[in-house]
Amino acid sequence: MYVINSDCIKCGACAAVCPVGAISEGDQQYIIDEQCIDCGSCAAVCPVGAISSGE
């Protein structure tokens, strides 16, 4: 599963490309939930590199 770290700038690019809707806006940053299918689409569009594989 992919995770978003504290470098997140809450731009929303990741949520817009998630094919299963696994990304939502949290208080401090966006959050990826257990619906994540490990496709990597979110990581590819993150402008600050805040998303990585959690494994």
C-alpha distance matrix in Angstrom:
0.0 3.8 6.6 10.2 13.0 16.7 17.8 16.9 20.2 19.3 20.5 18.4 17.9 14.1 14.8 17.6 15.7 12.8 14.1 12.9 13.6 10.4 11.6 14.7 17.2 17.4 20.6 19.8 16.8 14.4 11.5 8.2 8.5 7.4 8.7 5.9 6.9 5.4 9.0 9.2 12.1 11.4 11.4 14.5 16.4 15.9 19.4 18.8 15.8 14.0 10.4 8.7 6.0 5.5 6.9
3.8 0.0 3.8 7.0 10.0 13.6 14.4 13.4 16.7 16.1 17.2 15.5 14.8 11.2 12.6 15.4 13.7 11.4 13.6 13.1 13.2 10.1 10.1 13.2 15.1 15.6 18.6 17.3 14.1 11.8 9.7 7.0 8.9 9.4 10.4 7.1 8.6 6.3 8.8 7.5 10.0 8.5 8.1 11.5 13.2 12.2 15.7 15.0 12.1 10.3 6.7 5.5 4.2 5.0 7.9
6.6 3.8 0.0 3.8 6.5 10.1 11.4 10.6 14.1 13.8 15.6 14.4 14.5 11.2 12.5 15.8 15.0 13.0 15.7 15.0 14.2 10.9 9.8 12.0 13.1 12.9 15.5 13.9 11.0 9.4 7.3 6.1 8.6 10.3 12.0 9.4 11.9 10.0 12.3 10.4 12.3 9.8 9.1 12.9 13.8 11.8 14.9 13.6 11.0 8.2 5.6 5.6 6.2 5.5 9.3
10.2 7.0 3.8 0.0 3.8 6.9 7.9 6.8 10.4 10.3 12.4 11.8 12.3 9.7 11.4 14.7 14.5 13.2 16.6 16.3 14.7 11.9 9.6 10.9 11.1 10.8 13.0 10.9 7.8 6.8 6.3 6.9 10.3 12.9 14.3 11.9 14.6 12.8 14.3 11.8 12.8 9.5 8.8 12.5 12.5 9.7 12.3 10.7 9.0 5.5 4.5 6.7 8.9 8.8 12.6
13.0 10.0 6.5 3.8 0.0 3.8 5.5 6.2 9.9 11.0 13.5 14.0 14.7 12.7 14.6 17.8 17.9 16.9 20.3 20.1 18.4 15.5 13.0 13.7 13.0 11.9 13.1 10.2 8.0 8.8 8.9 10.3 13.4 15.9 17.8 15.5 18.1 16.1 17.6 14.9 16.0 12.7 11.3 14.7 14.6 11.3 12.9 10.3 9.0 5.3 6.4 8.1 10.7 10.1 13.7
16.7 13.6 10.1 6.9 3.8 0.0 3.8 5.3 8.3 10.0 12.9 14.2 15.5 14.4 16.0 19.1 19.8 19.3 22.9 22.6 20.4 17.9 14.9 14.7 13.0 11.5 11.5 8.0 6.9 9.3 10.4 12.8 15.8 18.7 20.6 18.7 21.5 19.7 21.0 18.2 18.8 15.3 14.1 17.1 16.4 12.7 13.5 10.5 10.5 7.1 9.5 11.7 14.5 13.8 17.3
17.8 14.4 11.4 7.9 5.5 3.8 0.0 3.8 6.4 9.2 11.3 13.2 13.9 13.3 15.7 18.2 18.8 18.9 22.6 23.0 21.0 18.9 15.7 15.8 14.1 13.5 13.7 10.1 8.4 10.3 12.2 14.3 17.8 20.7 22.0 19.7 22.1 20.0 20.7 17.4 17.7 14.2 12.6 15.1 14.1 10.3 10.2 7.0 7.7 5.2 8.7 11.3 14.8 15.1 18.4
16.9 13.4 10.6 6.8 6.2 5.3 3.8 0.0 3.8 5.6 7.9 9.4 10.6 10.2 12.1 14.7 15.7 15.9 19.7 20.1 17.7 16.0 12.5 12.4 10.6 10.6 11.4 8.3 5.6 7.0 9.6 12.0 15.5 18.8 19.7 17.6 20.2 18.5 19.0 16.0 15.6 11.9 11.3 13.8 12.2 8.5 9.1 7.1 8.1 5.4 8.1 11.5 14.8 15.3 18.9
20.2 16.7 14.1 10.4 9.9 8.3 6.4 3.8 0.0 3.8 5.6 8.5 10.0 11.0 12.6 14.5 16.2 17.1 20.9 21.5 18.9 17.8 14.1 13.3 10.9 11.4 11.6 8.8 6.9 8.5 11.9 14.6 18.1 21.5 22.1 20.2 22.8 21.3 21.3 18.3 17.2 13.6 13.5 15.2 12.8 9.4 8.9 7.7 10.2 8.5 11.3 14.9 18.2 19.0 22.6
19.3 16.1 13.8 10.3 11.0 10.0 9.2 5.6 3.8 0.0 3.8 5.6 8.3 9.2 9.8 11.8 14.1 14.7 18.5 18.8 15.9 15.1 11.3 10.0 7.5 8.8 9.6 8.0 5.5 6.1 9.9 12.6 15.9 19.5 19.7 18.3 21.1 20.3 20.2 17.7 16.3 12.7 13.6 15.4 12.7 10.0 10.5 10.3 12.2 10.2 11.8 15.6 18.5 19.1 22.8
20.5 17.2 15.6 12.4 13.5 12.9 11.3 7.9 5.6 3.8 0.0 3.8 5.7 8.0 9.0 9.8 12.2 13.8 17.4 18.5 15.8 15.8 12.2 11.5 9.7 11.9 13.1 11.8 9.2 8.7 12.3 14.3 17.7 21.1 20.7 19.0 21.3 20.5 19.7 17.1 15.0 11.8 13.0 13.9 10.6 8.6 8.7 9.9 12.1 11.2 12.6 16.4 19.4 20.7 24.2
18.4 15.5 14.4 11.8 14.0 14.2 13.2 9.4 8.5 5.6 3.8 0.0 3.8 5.4 5.4 6.4 9.1 10.4 13.9 14.9 12.1 12.4 9.0 8.6 7.9 11.0 13.1 12.6 9.5 7.6 10.6 12.0 15.1 18.3 17.5 16.1 18.4 18.0 17.2 15.2 12.8 9.8 11.9 13.0 9.9 8.8 10.3 11.9 13.1 12.0 12.2 15.8 18.3 19.6 23.0
17.9 14.8 14.5 12.3 14.7 15.5 13.9 10.6 10.0 8.3 5.7 3.8 0.0 3.8 5.6 5.3 6.8 9.0 12.5 14.3 12.3 12.9 10.1 11.0 11.1 14.2 16.5 15.6 12.2 10.0 12.4 12.9 16.1 18.9 17.7 15.7 17.3 16.5 15.0 12.8 10.0 7.5 9.6 9.8 6.4 6.5 8.2 10.7 11.6 11.5 11.3 14.6 17.1 19.1 22.3
14.1 11.2 11.2 9.7 12.7 14.4 13.3 10.2 11.0 9.2 8.0 5.4 3.8 0.0 3.8 5.4 5.5 6.3 10.1 11.5 9.8 9.7 7.2 9.2 10.2 13.0 15.9 15.0 11.3 8.4 9.8 9.5 12.7 15.3 14.2 12.0 13.7 12.9 11.8 9.8 7.5 4.4 7.2 8.5 6.3 6.2 9.4 11.1 10.8 10.1 8.8 11.8 13.8 15.7 18.8
14.8 12.6 12.5 11.4 14.6 16.0 15.7 12.1 12.6 9.8 9.0 5.4 5.6 3.8 0.0 3.8 5.5 5.4 8.8 9.5 6.9 7.6 5.1 6.5 8.3 11.6 14.8 14.9 11.5 8.1 9.1 8.9 11.4 14.2 12.7 11.4 13.5 13.8 13.0 11.9 9.6 7.2 10.6 11.9 9.9 10.0 12.9 14.5 14.4 13.0 11.7 14.5 16.0 17.3 20.4
17.6 15.4 15.8 14.7 17.8 19.1 18.2 14.7 14.5 11.8 9.8 6.4 5.3 5.4 3.8 0.0 3.8 5.9 8.5 10.3 8.4 10.3 8.6 9.8 11.3 14.9 17.9 18.0 14.7 11.5 12.9 12.5 14.8 17.2 15.1 13.8 15.2 15.6 13.9 13.0 9.8 8.5 11.9 12.1 9.6 10.8 13.2 15.7 15.9 15.4 14.2 16.9 18.5 20.3 23.2
15.7 13.7 15.0 14.5 17.9 19.8 18.8 15.7 16.2 14.1 12.2 9.1 6.8 5.5 5.5 3.8 0.0 3.8 6.1 8.9 8.5 10.1 9.3 11.7 13.8 17.1 20.3 20.0 16.4 13.1 13.8 12.4 14.7 16.4 14.1 12.2 12.7 12.8 10.5 9.9 6.4 6.3 9.9 9.6 8.1 10.2 13.1 15.7 15.1 15.1 13.2 15.3 16.4 18.7 21.2
12.8 11.4 13.0 13.2 16.9 19.3 18.9 15.9 17.1 14.7 13.8 10.4 9.0 6.3 5.4 5.9 3.8 0.0 3.8 5.6 5.4 6.6 6.9 10.0 12.8 15.8 19.3 19.4 15.8 12.2 11.8 9.7 11.3 12.8 10.3 8.5 9.4 10.1 8.6 8.8 6.5 6.3 10.0 10.8 10.2 11.7 15.1 17.0 15.8 15.1 12.5 14.2 14.6 16.4 18.8
14.1 13.6 15.7 16.6 20.3 22.9 22.6 19.7 20.9 18.5 17.4 13.9 12.5 10.1 8.8 8.5 6.1 3.8 0.0 3.8 5.9 8.0 9.7 12.7 15.9 18.8 22.5 22.8 19.4 15.6 14.9 12.3 13.0 13.5 10.2 9.1 8.8 10.6 8.7 10.3 8.3 9.4 12.9 13.3 13.2 15.2 18.6 20.6 19.2 18.7 15.8 16.9 16.6 18.5 20.3
12.9 13.1 15.0 16.3 20.1 22.6 23.0 20.1 21.5 18.8 18.5 14.9 14.3 11.5 9.5 10.3 8.9 5.6 3.8 0.0 3.8 5.5 8.4 11.2 14.9 17.4 21.2 22.0 18.8 15.0 13.5 10.7 10.3 10.5 7.0 7.2 7.7 10.5 9.9 11.9 10.8 11.2 14.5 15.7 15.7 17.0 20.6 22.1 20.6 19.4 16.4 17.3 16.7 17.8 19.6
13.6 13.2 14.2 14.7 18.4 20.4 21.0 17.7 18.9 15.9 15.8 12.1 12.3 9.8 6.9 8.4 8.5 5.4 5.9 3.8 0.0 3.8 5.6 7.7 11.3 14.0 17.7 18.8 15.8 12.1 10.9 9.0 9.0 10.5 7.7 8.2 10.2 12.4 12.1 13.1 11.6 10.9 14.4 15.9 15.2 15.9 19.2 20.6 19.6 18.0 15.6 17.2 17.1 17.9 20.4
10.4 10.1 10.9 11.9 15.5 17.9 18.9 16.0 17.8 15.1 15.8 12.4 12.9 9.7 7.6 10.3 10.1 6.6 8.0 5.5 3.8 0.0 3.8 6.7 10.4 12.3 16.1 16.9 13.9 10.2 8.1 5.5 5.3 7.1 5.2 5.4 8.5 10.4 11.2 11.9 11.5 10.1 13.1 15.4 15.1 15.1 18.7 19.4 18.0 15.9 13.3 14.6 14.3 14.5 17.1
11.6 10.1 9.8 9.6 13.0 14.9 15.7 12.5 14.1 11.3 12.2 9.0 10.1 7.2 5.1 8.6 9.3 6.9 9.7 8.4 5.6 3.8 0.0 3.8 7.0 9.3 13.0 13.5 10.4 6.6 5.5 4.5 6.4 9.5 8.7 8.1 11.3 12.1 12.7 12.2 11.3 8.9 11.7 14.2 13.2 12.6 15.8 16.4 15.6 13.3 11.3 13.5 14.2 14.5 17.7
14.7 13.2 12.0 10.9 13.7 14.7 15.8 12.4 13.3 10.0 11.5 8.6 11.0 9.2 6.5 9.8 11.7 10.0 12.7 11.2 7.7 6.7 3.8 0.0 3.8 6.4 10.0 11.3 8.9 5.6 5.4 6.7 8.0 11.6 11.3 11.5 14.9 15.8 16.4 15.8 14.7 11.9 14.6 17.0 15.4 14.3 17.0 17.4 17.3 14.6 13.5 16.1 17.1 17.1 20.4
17.2 15.1 13.1 11.1 13.0 13.0 14.1 10.6 10.9 7.5 9.7 7.9 11.1 10.2 8.3 11.3 13.8 12.8 15.9 14.9 11.3 10.4 7.0 3.8 0.0 3.8 6.8 8.2 6.3 4.3 6.2 9.0 10.9 14.6 14.8 14.8 18.2 18.6 19.3 18.0 16.8 13.6 15.7 18.2 16.1 14.3 16.4 16.4 16.9 14.1 14.0 17.0 18.7 18.5 22.1
17.4 15.6 12.9 10.8 11.9 11.5 13.5 10.6 11.4 8.8 11.9 11.0 14.2 13.0 11.6 14.9 17.1 15.8 18.8 17.4 14.0 12.3 9.3 6.4 3.8 0.0 3.8 5.7 5.2 5.1 6.0 9.6 11.1 14.8 15.9 16.0 19.6 19.9 21.1 19.8 19.2 15.8 17.4 20.3 18.5 16.2 18.1 17.3 17.7 14.4 14.6 17.4 18.9 18.1 21.7
20.6 18.6 15.5 13.0 13.1 11.5 13.7 11.4 11.6 9.6 13.1 13.1 16.5 15.9 14.8 17.9 20.3 19.3 22.5 21.2 17.7 16.1 13.0 10.0 6.8 3.8 0.0 3.8 6.0 7.9 9.3 13.0 14.6 18.2 19.6 19.6 23.3 23.4 24.6 23.0 22.4 18.9 20.0 22.9 21.0 18.2 19.5 18.3 19.2 15.9 16.8 19.7 21.5 20.5 24.1
19.8 17.3 13.9 10.9 10.2 8.0 10.1 8.3 8.8 8.0 11.8 12.6 15.6 15.0 14.9 18.0 20.0 19.4 22.8 22.0 18.8 16.9 13.5 11.3 8.2 5.7 3.8 0.0 3.8 7.2 9.2 13.0 15.2 18.8 20.4 19.7 23.2 22.6 23.9 21.7 21.4 17.7 18.2 21.0 19.2 16.1 17.0 15.3 16.3 13.0 14.6 17.4 19.7 18.8 22.5
16.8 14.1 11.0 7.8 8.0 6.9 8.4 5.6 6.9 5.5 9.2 9.5 12.2 11.3 11.5 14.7 16.4 15.8 19.4 18.8 15.8 13.9 10.4 8.9 6.3 5.2 6.0 3.8 0.0 3.8 6.5 10.0 12.8 16.5 17.7 16.6 19.9 19.2 20.2 18.0 17.6 13.8 14.5 17.3 15.6 12.6 13.9 12.6 13.2 9.9 11.2 14.3 16.7 16.2 20.0
14.4 11.8 9.4 6.8 8.8 9.3 10.3 7.0 8.5 6.1 8.7 7.6 10.0 8.4 8.1 11.5 13.1 12.2 15.6 15.0 12.1 10.2 6.6 5.6 4.3 5.1 7.9 7.2 3.8 0.0 3.8 6.9 10.0 13.6 14.3 13.3 16.6 16.2 17.0 15.2 14.6 11.0 12.4 15.2 13.6 11.2 13.5 12.9 13.0 9.9 9.9 13.0 15.0 14.9 18.6
11.5 9.7 7.3 6.3 8.9 10.4 12.2 9.6 11.9 9.9 12.3 10.6 12.4 9.8 9.1 12.9 13.8 11.8 14.9 13.5 10.9 8.1 5.5 5.4 6.2 6.0 9.3 9.2 6.5 3.8 0.0 3.8 6.4 10.1 11.3 10.5 14.1 14.1 15.6 14.3 14.5 11.2 12.6 15.9 15.1 13.1 15.9 15.2 14.4 11.1 10.0 12.2 13.2 12.5 16.1
8.2 7.0 6.1 6.9 10.3 12.8 14.3 12.0 14.6 12.6 14.3 12.0 12.9 9.5 8.9 12.5 12.4 9.7 12.3 10.7 9.0 5.5 4.5 6.7 9.0 9.6 13.0 13.0 10.0 6.9 3.8 0.0 3.8 7.0 7.9 6.8 10.4 10.5 12.3 11.7 12.2 9.7 11.3 14.6 14.5 13.2 16.6 16.2 14.7 11.8 9.5 10.8 11.0 10.6 13.8
8.5 8.9 8.6 10.3 13.4 15.8 17.8 15.5 18.1 15.9 17.7 15.1 16.1 12.7 11.4 14.8 14.7 11.3 13.0 10.3 9.0 5.3 6.4 8.0 10.9 11.1 14.6 15.2 12.8 10.0 6.4 3.8 0.0 3.8 5.5 6.2 9.9 11.2 13.5 13.8 14.6 12.7 14.5 17.7 17.8 16.9 20.3 20.0 18.3 15.5 13.0 13.7 12.9 11.8 14.5
7.4 9.4 10.3 12.9 15.9 18.7 20.7 18.8 21.5 19.5 21.1 18.3 18.9 15.3 14.2 17.2 16.4 12.8 13.5 10.5 10.5 7.1 9.5 11.6 14.6 14.8 18.2 18.8 16.5 13.6 10.1 7.0 3.8 0.0 3.8 5.3 8.3 10.1 13.0 14.1 15.5 14.4 16.1 19.1 19.9 19.3 22.9 22.7 20.5 17.9 14.9 14.7 13.0 11.7 13.4
8.7 10.4 12.0 14.3 17.8 20.6 22.0 19.7 22.1 19.7 20.7 17.5 17.7 14.2 12.7 15.1 14.1 10.3 10.2 7.0 7.7 5.2 8.7 11.3 14.8 15.9 19.6 20.4 17.7 14.3 11.3 7.9 5.5 3.8 0.0 3.8 6.3 9.2 11.2 13.0 13.8 13.3 15.6 18.1 18.7 18.9 22.6 23.0 20.9 18.8 15.6 15.7 14.1 13.8 15.4
5.9 7.1 9.4 11.9 15.5 18.7 19.7 17.6 20.2 18.3 19.0 16.1 15.7 12.0 11.4 13.8 12.2 8.5 9.1 7.2 8.2 5.4 8.1 11.5 14.8 16.0 19.6 19.7 16.6 13.3 10.5 6.8 6.2 5.3 3.8 0.0 3.8 5.7 7.8 9.3 10.5 10.2 12.1 14.6 15.7 15.9 19.7 20.0 17.7 15.9 12.4 12.3 10.7 11.0 12.7
6.9 8.6 11.9 14.6 18.1 21.5 22.1 20.2 22.8 21.1 21.3 18.4 17.3 13.7 13.5 15.2 12.7 9.4 8.8 7.7 10.2 8.5 11.3 14.9 18.2 19.6 23.3 23.2 19.9 16.6 14.1 10.4 9.9 8.3 6.3 3.8 0.0 3.8 5.6 8.4 10.0 11.0 12.6 14.4 16.2 17.1 20.9 21.5 18.9 17.8 14.1 13.2 11.1 12.2 13.0
5.4 6.3 10.0 12.8 16.1 19.7 20.0 18.5 21.3 20.3 20.5 18.0 16.5 12.9 13.8 15.6 12.8 10.1 10.6 10.5 12.4 10.4 12.1 15.8 18.6 19.9 23.4 22.6 19.2 16.2 14.1 10.5 11.2 10.1 9.2 5.7 3.8 0.0 3.8 5.6 8.4 9.4 9.9 11.9 14.2 14.9 18.6 19.0 16.0 15.3 11.5 10.1 7.8 9.6 10.3
9.0 8.8 12.3 14.3 17.6 21.0 20.7 19.0 21.3 20.2 19.7 17.2 15.0 11.8 13.0 13.9 10.5 8.6 8.7 9.9 12.1 11.2 12.7 16.4 19.3 21.1 24.6 23.9 20.2 17.0 15.6 12.3 13.5 13.0 11.2 7.8 5.6 3.8 0.0 3.8 5.6 8.0 9.0 9.8 12.2 13.8 17.4 18.5 15.7 15.7 12.1 11.3 10.0 12.6 13.5
9.2 7.5 10.4 11.8 14.9 18.2 17.4 16.0 18.3 17.7 17.1 15.2 12.8 9.8 11.9 13.0 9.9 8.8 10.3 11.9 13.1 11.9 12.2 15.8 18.0 19.8 23.0 21.7 18.0 15.2 14.3 11.7 13.8 14.1 13.0 9.3 8.4 5.6 3.8 0.0 3.8 5.4 5.3 6.4 9.1 10.4 13.9 14.8 12.0 12.3 8.9 8.3 8.1 11.3 12.7
12.1 10.0 12.3 12.8 16.0 18.8 17.7 15.6 17.2 16.3 15.0 12.8 10.0 7.5 9.6 9.8 6.4 6.5 8.3 10.8 11.6 11.5 11.3 14.7 16.8 19.2 22.4 21.4 17.6 14.6 14.5 12.2 14.6 15.5 13.8 10.5 10.0 8.4 5.6 3.8 0.0 3.8 5.6 5.3 6.7 9.0 12.4 14.2 12.3 12.8 10.0 10.8 11.4 14.4 16.3
11.4 8.5 9.8 9.5 12.7 15.3 14.2 11.9 13.6 12.7 11.8 9.8 7.5 4.4 7.2 8.5 6.3 6.3 9.4 11.2 10.9 10.1 8.9 11.9 13.6 15.8 18.9 17.7 13.8 11.0 11.2 9.7 12.7 14.4 13.3 10.2 11.0 9.4 8.0 5.4 3.8 0.0 3.8 5.4 5.5 6.3 10.1 11.5 9.8 9.7 7.1 9.0 10.5 13.1 15.7
11.4 8.1 9.1 8.8 11.3 14.1 12.6 11.3 13.5 13.6 13.0 11.9 9.6 7.2 10.6 11.9 9.9 10.0 12.9 14.5 14.4 13.1 11.7 14.6 15.7 17.4 20.0 18.2 14.5 12.4 12.6 11.3 14.5 16.1 15.6 12.1 12.6 9.9 9.0 5.3 5.6 3.8 0.0 3.8 5.5 5.4 8.8 9.5 6.9 7.6 5.0 6.3 8.5 11.6 14.0
14.5 11.5 12.9 12.5 14.7 17.1 15.1 13.8 15.2 15.4 13.9 13.0 9.8 8.5 11.9 12.1 9.6 10.8 13.3 15.7 15.9 15.4 14.2 17.0 18.2 20.3 22.9 21.0 17.3 15.2 15.9 14.6 17.7 19.1 18.1 14.6 14.4 11.9 9.8 6.4 5.3 5.4 3.8 0.0 3.8 5.9 8.5 10.3 8.3 10.3 8.5 9.6 11.6 15.0 16.9
16.4 13.2 13.8 12.5 14.6 16.4 14.1 12.2 12.8 12.7 10.6 9.9 6.4 6.3 9.9 9.6 8.1 10.2 13.2 15.7 15.2 15.1 13.2 15.4 16.1 18.5 21.0 19.2 15.6 13.6 15.1 14.5 17.8 19.9 18.7 15.7 16.2 14.2 12.2 9.1 6.7 5.5 5.5 3.8 0.0 3.8 6.1 8.9 8.4 10.1 9.3 11.6 14.1 17.0 19.5
15.9 12.2 11.8 9.7 11.3 12.7 10.3 8.5 9.4 10.0 8.6 8.8 6.5 6.2 10.0 10.8 10.2 11.7 15.2 17.0 15.9 15.1 12.6 14.3 14.3 16.2 18.2 16.1 12.6 11.2 13.1 13.2 16.9 19.3 18.9 15.9 17.1 14.9 13.8 10.4 9.0 6.3 5.4 5.9 3.8 0.0 3.8 5.6 5.4 6.6 6.9 9.9 13.1 15.5 18.4
19.4 15.7 14.9 12.3 12.9 13.5 10.2 9.1 8.9 10.5 8.7 10.3 8.2 9.4 12.9 13.2 13.1 15.1 18.6 20.6 19.2 18.7 15.8 17.0 16.4 18.1 19.5 17.0 13.9 13.5 15.9 16.6 20.3 22.9 22.6 19.7 20.9 18.6 17.4 13.9 12.4 10.1 8.8 8.5 6.1 3.8 0.0 3.8 5.9 8.0 9.7 12.6 16.1 18.5 21.3
18.8 15.0 13.6 10.7 10.3 10.5 7.0 7.1 7.7 10.3 9.9 11.9 10.7 11.1 14.5 15.7 15.7 17.0 20.6 22.1 20.6 19.4 16.4 17.4 16.4 17.3 18.3 15.3 12.6 12.9 15.2 16.2 20.0 22.7 23.0 20.0 21.5 19.0 18.5 14.8 14.2 11.5 9.5 10.3 8.9 5.6 3.8 0.0 3.8 5.5 8.4 11.2 15.0 16.9 19.8
15.8 12.1 11.0 9.0 9.0 10.5 7.7 8.1 10.2 12.2 12.1 13.1 11.6 10.8 14.4 15.9 15.1 15.8 19.2 20.6 19.6 18.0 15.6 17.3 16.9 17.7 19.2 16.3 13.2 13.0 14.4 14.7 18.3 20.5 20.9 17.7 18.9 16.0 15.7 12.0 12.3 9.8 6.9 8.3 8.4 5.4 5.9 3.8 0.0 3.8 5.6 7.7 11.4 13.6 16.3
14.0 10.3 8.2 5.5 5.3 7.1 5.2 5.4 8.5 10.2 11.2 12.0 11.5 10.1 13.0 15.4 15.1 15.1 18.7 19.4 18.0 15.9 13.3 14.6 14.1 14.4 15.9 13.0 9.9 9.9 11.1 11.8 15.5 17.9 18.8 15.9 17.8 15.3 15.7 12.3 12.8 9.7 7.6 10.3 10.1 6.6 8.0 5.5 3.8 0.0 3.8 6.7 10.4 11.7 14.9
10.4 6.7 5.6 4.5 6.4 9.5 8.7 8.1 11.3 11.8 12.6 12.2 11.3 8.8 11.7 14.2 13.2 12.5 15.8 16.4 15.6 13.3 11.3 13.5 14.0 14.6 16.8 14.6 11.2 9.9 10.0 9.5 13.0 14.9 15.6 12.4 14.1 11.5 12.1 8.9 10.0 7.1 5.0 8.5 9.3 6.9 9.7 8.4 5.6 3.8 0.0 3.8 7.1 8.9 12.1
8.7 5.5 5.6 6.7 8.1 11.7 11.3 11.5 14.9 15.6 16.4 15.8 14.6 11.8 14.5 16.9 15.3 14.2 16.9 17.3 17.2 14.6 13.5 16.1 17.0 17.4 19.7 17.4 14.3 13.0 12.2 10.8 13.7 14.7 15.7 12.3 13.2 10.1 11.3 8.3 10.8 9.0 6.3 9.6 11.6 9.9 12.6 11.2 7.7 6.7 3.8 0.0 3.8 6.1 8.7
6.0 4.2 6.2 8.9 10.7 14.5 14.8 14.8 18.2 18.5 19.4 18.3 17.1 13.8 16.0 18.5 16.4 14.6 16.6 16.7 17.1 14.3 14.2 17.1 18.7 18.9 21.5 19.7 16.7 15.0 13.2 11.0 12.9 13.0 14.1 10.7 11.1 7.8 10.0 8.1 11.4 10.5 8.5 11.6 14.1 13.1 16.1 15.0 11.4 10.4 7.1 3.8 0.0 3.8 5.5
5.5 5.0 5.5 8.8 10.1 13.8 15.1 15.3 19.0 19.1 20.7 19.6 19.1 15.7 17.3 20.3 18.7 16.4 18.5 17.8 17.9 14.5 14.5 17.1 18.5 18.1 20.5 18.8 16.2 14.9 12.5 10.6 11.8 11.7 13.8 11.0 12.2 9.6 12.6 11.3 14.4 13.1 11.6 15.0 17.0 15.5 18.5 16.9 13.6 11.7 8.9 6.1 3.8 0.0 3.8
6.9 7.9 9.3 12.6 13.7 17.3 18.4 18.9 22.6 22.8 24.2 23.0 22.3 18.8 20.4 23.2 21.2 18.8 20.3 19.6 20.4 17.1 17.7 20.4 22.1 21.7 24.1 22.5 20.0 18.6 16.1 13.8 14.5 13.4 15.4 12.7 13.0 10.3 13.5 12.7 16.3 15.7 14.0 16.9 19.5 18.4 21.3 19.8 16.3 14.9 12.1 8.7 5.5 3.8 0.0
